[in-house]
């Protein structure tokens, strides 16, 4: 029996996928989520399951959930479900990652179920490559200022910090904010962003100076922010490696 989970932020689409899966005798849908973060918080209980995962969701992309599963070595097989997206489909085909195109056709779903029943799983190396490439293409984030959203390029963000229950961004264009916490942002941001402290994420490309500090730690100054930002003891070694400090 294939135990499956469905994640889609649109309930009618989730219900439709559940119905289609129920037509197969050897398939059991054990849970459905319309909120992907609820799934992430309970992800360990679904080890060994198959995940039918929507890509385009408002809180976090399905590809970033896949990234979380890969990074934590959680044994969950993934089938992506997507509306027509030229870039995503090309990436799936190049990397031999299984996907279903909305609206899902029964014949195509049957092929996927047969593949899963045979025990064939995605190539994790290829999936990692695809997620990395996806992150590199997502170079804009829409942030708030005075109740209005503005698209900000990643390269224009120098510092992200959490204060007064809000996540703030120091950017080339001024101070902005968003509703995501730093842990959620870590999965979204490209690799040049570094979580240097529980309350700070810095853009390594925007560091202007690095000062040795107590207990073999460092303080850094980033573009557009006069105050020094701490590198916590737990992050010092990773920071030294990234900045080639020997």
C-alpha positions in Angstrom: 0.0 0.0 0.0 1.3 3.4 -1.0 0.7 5.9 1.8 0.4 9.4 0.4 0.1 13.0 1.5 -1.3 15.8 -0.6 -0.3 19.4 -0.2 -2.0 22.2 -2.2 -2.9 25.6 -0.9 -6.1 25.5 -3.0 -8.6 23.1 -1.3 -10.6 22.2 -4.4 -7.3 21.2 -6.1 -6.3 19.2 -3.0 -9.7 17.5 -2.9 -9.5 16.6 -6.6 -6.1 15.0 -6.2 -7.3 13.0 -3.2 -10.3 11.8 -5.3 -8.1 10.8 -8.2 -5.7 8.9 -5.9 -8.6 7.1 -4.2 -9.4 5.4 -7.6 -6.2 3.3 -7.2 -6.6 0.2 -5.0 -3.0 0.2 -3.7 -3.1 3.9 -2.7 -4.1 5.4 0.7 -4.2 9.2 1.2 -3.4 9.5 4.9 -3.4 13.3 5.2 -4.1 16.5 3.2 -2.7 19.9 3.9 -3.6 23.3 2.5 -1.0 25.0 4.8 2.5 23.8 4.0 4.0 25.1 7.2 1.7 22.8 9.2 3.1 19.9 7.3 6.7 21.0 7.9 6.1 21.2 11.6 4.9 17.5 11.7 7.1 16.2 8.9 8.8 13.5 10.9 5.7 11.4 11.3 5.4 11.0 7.6 8.7 9.2 7.0 8.3 6.6 4.3 5.3 8.3 2.7 4.9 9.7 -0.8 4.2 13.4 -1.1 2.1 14.9 -3.9 3.4 18.5 -3.6 2.1 21.6 -5.2 4.8 24.1 -6.3 3.2 27.5 -6.4 2.0 28.2 -2.9 1.9 31.7 -1.2 3.9 30.9 2.0 6.7 28.8 0.6 7.4 27.1 -2.7 7.0 23.4 -2.9 10.6 23.2 -4.2 11.8 24.7 -0.9 9.8 22.1 1.1 11.7 19.5 -1.0 14.9 21.2 -0.1 14.0 20.9 3.6 13.3 17.2 3.1 16.6 16.6 1.3 18.7 18.6 3.8 17.3 16.6 6.7 17.6 13.2 5.0 13.9 12.5 5.6 12.8 9.4 3.6 9.8 10.9 1.8 9.4 10.4 -2.0 8.1 13.5 -3.8 5.9 13.9 -6.8 5.6 17.6 -7.8 2.3 19.0 -9.1 2.3 22.2 -11.0 0.2 24.4 -13.3 1.9 25.2 -16.6 5.3 26.7 -15.9 7.9 26.5 -18.7 10.9 26.9 -16.4 9.8 24.4 -13.8 8.8 21.7 -16.3 12.0 22.1 -18.2 13.9 21.7 -14.9 11.9 18.6 -14.1 12.6 17.0 -17.4 16.3 17.8 -17.4 16.7 16.4 -13.9 14.5 13.4 -14.3 12.3 14.4 -11.4 8.7 13.2 -11.5 5.9 15.8 -11.9 2.3 16.1 -12.8 0.9 18.9 -14.8 -2.4 20.5 -13.7 -5.1 19.6 -14.5 -3.9 16.1 -13.7 -4.9 13.4 -16.2 -5.8 10.0 -14.9 -3.6 8.2 -17.4 -0.6 10.3 -16.4 -1.3 9.8 -12.7 -1.5 6.0 -13.4 2.0 6.1 -14.8 3.3 7.8 -11.7 1.5 5.3 -9.4 3.0 2.4 -11.3 6.5 4.0 -11.1 6.1 4.5 -7.3 4.8 0.9 -6.9 7.9 -0.4 -8.5 9.9 1.4 -5.8 11.5 3.8 -8.2 12.5 7.1 -6.5 13.9 10.4 -7.7 17.6 10.9 -8.0 18.4 13.0 -5.0 21.5 14.5 -6.6 19.4 15.7 -9.5 16.7 17.0 -7.2 19.3 18.9 -5.2 20.7 20.5 -8.4 17.2 21.5 -9.5 16.4 23.1 -6.1 19.7 25.0 -6.2 19.0 26.3 -9.7 15.5 27.3 -8.7 16.9 29.4 -5.8 19.3 31.1 -8.1 16.4 32.1 -10.4 14.4 33.5 -7.5 16.2 36.8 -7.1 13.4 39.1 -6.1 11.5 39.3 -2.8 8.4 41.6 -2.3 8.7 43.5 1.0 6.6 45.9 2.9 7.1 49.6 3.7 4.2 51.8 4.8 1.7 49.1 4.0 2.8 48.8 0.3 4.8 45.9 -1.2 7.8 46.6 -3.3 9.9 44.0 -5.2 13.5 44.1 -3.9 16.4 42.3 -5.6 18.4 39.9 -3.4 21.6 41.7 -4.3 20.1 44.9 -2.8 19.5 43.3 0.7 22.5 43.6 3.0 21.0 42.6 6.4 17.9 40.9 7.7 17.2 41.0 11.4 14.3 40.1 13.8 13.2 42.7 16.3 9.9 43.5 18.0 8.2 40.5 16.5 8.9 41.7 13.0 11.5 40.8 10.4 13.3 43.8 9.0 15.5 44.3 5.9 18.3 46.8 5.4 18.3 47.4 1.7 19.9 49.7 -0.9 16.4 51.4 -1.0 15.8 51.8 2.7 14.2 49.8 5.5 11.6 47.1 4.6 9.8 44.3 6.5 8.0 41.0 5.9 5.9 38.5 7.7 8.2 35.5 7.4 10.6 34.5 10.3 14.3 34.1 9.8 14.1 30.3 9.6 11.6 30.5 6.8 13.8 33.0 5.0 16.9 30.7 5.3 15.2 28.2 2.9 14.2 30.9 0.4 17.4 33.0 0.2 20.3 32.2 -2.1 23.6 30.8 -0.8 25.4 34.2 -0.3 23.1 34.9 2.6 24.4 33.5 6.0 22.5 33.1 9.3 25.3 34.5 11.5 23.2 34.7 14.7 19.7 33.7 15.8 18.5 37.3 15.2 20.5 38.1 12.0 21.1 37.0 8.4 23.8 38.8 6.5 24.5 39.1 2.8 28.1 38.0 2.6 28.6 40.1 -0.6 27.7 43.3 1.5 30.3 42.9 4.3 32.5 46.0 4.5 34.6 45.0 7.5 35.3 42.1 9.9 36.6 42.7 13.4 37.9 39.9 15.7 36.0 39.9 18.9 35.9 38.1 22.3 36.0 34.3 22.5 37.3 34.0 19.0 34.1 35.4 17.5 33.7 38.4 15.1 31.7 41.5 14.6 31.0 42.7 11.0 29.8 45.8 9.4 27.5 45.5 6.3 26.6 48.0 3.7 24.0 50.5 4.8 24.1 49.6 8.5 26.4 51.5 10.8 26.0 49.2 13.8 28.2 46.0 14.1 26.5 42.7 13.6 27.7 39.7 15.8 28.8 36.3 14.5 27.7 33.9 17.2 30.1 31.3 18.6 28.1 28.4 17.0 28.5 30.0 13.6 32.1 31.1 13.7 33.6 28.1 11.9 31.1 28.2 9.1 31.6 31.9 8.7 35.4 31.5 8.6 35.1 28.9 5.9 32.8 31.1 3.8 34.9 34.2 4.2 38.2 32.2 3.8 39.5 33.3 7.2 42.5 31.1 8.1 
